[in-house]
Amino acid sequence: MKKIRMVAAALLLVSASAHAEVSVSTYKQAVAAGGAVKSTAETYAIGVARGIFWSNAAITHDTGTPMFCMPPKLGTDQDMVLSITNRYIKEHVGKGVVDNDTSIELIVLLALKDTFPCP
């Protein structure tokens, strides 16, 4: 069983790199599968968030206008990223703006902007 999960996780990664993005539907299926597949999907979403955090820092440095505004003393961790991403999916997917075909990469960005709007 463990070997099957590892193969499934590897297939998820190959699928993601072949299509260059992961849909909400694929992300939700992977999370629901549990085990190594869930871990792979969550690790991917966390990696996307890290890239977005660095992009936000660079954009803020270059233009003075961030994409989102986190409170200065708030530390980010993996659980927070997953929590706000999963909350955004539950609250917004299928309700007009984004759907199950939307890339999880865009969902992570929208979740950060929704959770940490700029004044």
TORKOL-4160 file (C-alpha; in steps of 0.2 Angstrom, whole numbers, padded with zeros to 4 digits, m for minus):
119
<pt num="1" X="0000" Y="0000" Z="0000"/>
<pt num="2" X="0014" Y="0012" Z="0004"/>
<pt num="3" X="0022" Y="0009" Z="m0013"/>
<pt num="4" X="0006" Y="0013" Z="m0021"/>
<pt num="5" X="0005" Y="0029" Z="m0012"/>
<pt num="6" X="0022" Y="0034" Z="m0017"/>
<pt num="7" X="0019" Y="0030" Z="m0035"/>
<pt num="8" X="0003" Y="0040" Z="m0035"/>
<pt num="9" X="0013" Y="0055" Z="m0027"/>
<pt num="10" X="0026" Y="0053" Z="m0041"/>
<pt num="11" X="0012" Y="0053" Z="m0054"/>
<pt num="12" X="0005" Y="0069" Z="m0046"/>
<pt num="13" X="0022" Y="0077" Z="m0048"/>
<pt num="14" X="0024" Y="0072" Z="m0066"/>
<pt num="15" X="0006" Y="0077" Z="m0070"/>
<pt num="16" X="0010" Y="0094" Z="m0062"/>
<pt num="17" X="0026" Y="0097" Z="m0071"/>
<pt num="18" X="0018" Y="0091" Z="m0088"/>
<pt num="19" X="0004" Y="0103" Z="m0087"/>
<pt num="20" X="0014" Y="0117" Z="m0078"/>
<pt num="21" X="0000" Y="0119" Z="m0065"/>
<pt num="22" X="m0011" Y="0109" Z="m0054"/>
<pt num="23" X="m0030" Y="0112" Z="m0054"/>
<pt num="24" X="m0041" Y="0114" Z="m0038"/>
<pt num="25" X="m0049" Y="0097" Z="m0043"/>
<pt num="26" X="m0032" Y="0088" Z="m0043"/>
<pt num="27" X="m0027" Y="0096" Z="m0027"/>
<pt num="28" X="m0043" Y="0092" Z="m0018"/>
<pt num="29" X="m0042" Y="0074" Z="m0024"/>
<pt num="30" X="m0024" Y="0072" Z="m0018"/>
<pt num="31" X="m0028" Y="0079" Z="m0001"/>
<pt num="32" X="m0043" Y="0068" Z="0000"/>
<pt num="33" X="m0032" Y="0053" Z="m0004"/>
<pt num="34" X="m0022" Y="0055" Z="0012"/>
<pt num="35" X="m0004" Y="0049" Z="0015"/>
<pt num="36" X="0010" Y="0053" Z="0004"/>
<pt num="37" X="m0001" Y="0059" Z="m0010"/>
<pt num="38" X="m0009" Y="0072" Z="0002"/>
<pt num="39" X="0008" Y="0077" Z="0008"/>
<pt num="40" X="0015" Y="0080" Z="m0009"/>
<pt num="41" X="0000" Y="0091" Z="m0014"/>
<pt num="42" X="0002" Y="0101" Z="0002"/>
<pt num="43" X="0020" Y="0103" Z="0000"/>
<pt num="44" X="0017" Y="0109" Z="m0018"/>
<pt num="45" X="0005" Y="0122" Z="m0011"/>
<pt num="46" X="0017" Y="0128" Z="0002"/>
<pt num="47" X="0031" Y="0129" Z="m0011"/>
<pt num="48" X="0019" Y="0140" Z="m0022"/>
<pt num="49" X="0015" Y="0151" Z="m0007"/>
<pt num="50" X="0034" Y="0153" Z="m0003"/>
<pt num="51" X="0037" Y="0159" Z="m0021"/>
<pt num="52" X="0022" Y="0171" Z="m0019"/>
<pt num="53" X="0029" Y="0178" Z="m0003"/>
<pt num="54" X="0046" Y="0181" Z="m0011"/>
<pt num="55" X="0037" Y="0189" Z="m0026"/>
<pt num="56" X="0027" Y="0200" Z="m0015"/>
<pt num="57" X="0043" Y="0206" Z="m0006"/>
<pt num="58" X="0051" Y="0210" Z="m0023"/>
<pt num="59" X="0036" Y="0219" Z="m0030"/>
<pt num="60" X="0035" Y="0229" Z="m0014"/>
<pt num="61" X="0053" Y="0233" Z="m0015"/>
<pt num="62" X="0052" Y="0238" Z="m0033"/>
<pt num="63" X="0036" Y="0248" Z="m0033"/>
<pt num="64" X="0031" Y="0251" Z="m0015"/>
<pt num="65" X="0014" Y="0243" Z="m0019"/>
<pt num="66" X="0012" Y="0225" Z="m0012"/>
<pt num="67" X="0000" Y="0212" Z="m0019"/>
<pt num="68" X="m0006" Y="0208" Z="m0001"/>
<pt num="69" X="m0001" Y="0215" Z="0016"/>
<pt num="70" X="0002" Y="0203" Z="0031"/>
<pt num="71" X="0003" Y="0211" Z="0048"/>
<pt num="72" X="0022" Y="0215" Z="0052"/>
<pt num="73" X="0024" Y="0203" Z="0067"/>
<pt num="74" X="0014" Y="0188" Z="0060"/>
<pt num="75" X="0025" Y="0174" Z="0056"/>
<pt num="76" X="0020" Y="0162" Z="0042"/>
<pt num="77" X="0020" Y="0143" Z="0044"/>
<pt num="78" X="0014" Y="0129" Z="0033"/>
<pt num="79" X="m0002" Y="0126" Z="0043"/>
<pt num="80" X="m0007" Y="0144" Z="0040"/>
<pt num="81" X="m0004" Y="0143" Z="0022"/>
<pt num="82" X="m0014" Y="0127" Z="0020"/>
<pt num="83" X="m0028" Y="0133" Z="0031"/>
<pt num="84" X="m0031" Y="0149" Z="0021"/>
<pt num="85" X="m0029" Y="0140" Z="0005"/>
<pt num="86" X="m0042" Y="0127" Z="0010"/>
<pt num="87" X="m0054" Y="0140" Z="0017"/>
<pt num="88" X="m0053" Y="0150" Z="0001"/>
<pt num="89" X="m0057" Y="0134" Z="m0009"/>
<pt num="90" X="m0072" Y="0130" Z="0002"/>
<pt num="91" X="m0078" Y="0148" Z="0002"/>
<pt num="92" X="m0075" Y="0153" Z="m0017"/>
<pt num="93" X="m0073" Y="0138" Z="m0028"/>
<pt num="94" X="m0089" Y="0135" Z="m0039"/>
<pt num="95" X="m0097" Y="0152" Z="m0034"/>
<pt num="96" X="m0094" Y="0162" Z="m0049"/>
<pt num="97" X="m0076" Y="0168" Z="m0049"/>
<pt num="98" X="m0065" Y="0152" Z="m0048"/>
<pt num="99" X="m0070" Y="0134" Z="m0051"/>
<pt num="100" X="m0062" Y="0116" Z="m0050"/>
<pt num="101" X="m0052" Y="0119" Z="m0066"/>
<pt num="102" X="m0043" Y="0135" Z="m0058"/>
<pt num="103" X="m0025" Y="0132" Z="m0055"/>
<pt num="104" X="m0020" Y="0130" Z="m0036"/>
<pt num="105" X="m0006" Y="0142" Z="m0039"/>
<pt num="106" X="m0019" Y="0156" Z="m0043"/>
<pt num="107" X="m0030" Y="0150" Z="m0028"/>
<pt num="108" X="m0015" Y="0152" Z="m0016"/>
<pt num="109" X="m0012" Y="0170" Z="m0022"/>
<pt num="110" X="m0030" Y="0174" Z="m0021"/>
<pt num="111" X="m0031" Y="0166" Z="m0004"/>
<pt num="112" X="m0017" Y="0177" Z="0002"/>
<pt num="113" X="m0024" Y="0193" Z="m0005"/>
<pt num="114" X="m0041" Y="0189" Z="0002"/>
<pt num="115" X="m0034" Y="0185" Z="0020"/>
<pt num="116" X="m0022" Y="0199" Z="0020"/>
<pt num="117" X="m0029" Y="0214" Z="0010"/>
<pt num="118" X="m0020" Y="0230" Z="0009"/>
<pt num="119" X="m0027" Y="0246" Z="0017"/>
